[in-house]
Amino acid sequence: MNVEKENKKIKVTKNGPYVISGRVPLAKEVIVADANGDSVGYRKKQKFDCPDQYALCHCGASANKPFRDGCHIDEKFSDGDPSLG
């Protein structure tokens, strides 16, 4: 088994960011539509340079999207899942 694949992790934290580790690449993709407006695929729009470990914003209020900037603390963000509380 490939050791690099074994070390890739995405951890969803309670009321906080998604913590990504193991050199997981990150890119923004957009849906491609045909002439009828039907979805036919995806097109890569933006690739992000990421360190070995990084945190993604979960609350949507980060000034540095898609990365976390700690603003969820000020926003008193709750992920809304009662099973986590």
Buried (B, 14 or more C-beta within 10 A) or exposed (E): EEEEEEEEEEEEBEBBBBBBBEEBEBEEEEEEEEEEEEEEEEEEEEEEEBEEEBBBBBBEEBEEEBBBBBBBEEEEBEBEEEEEE
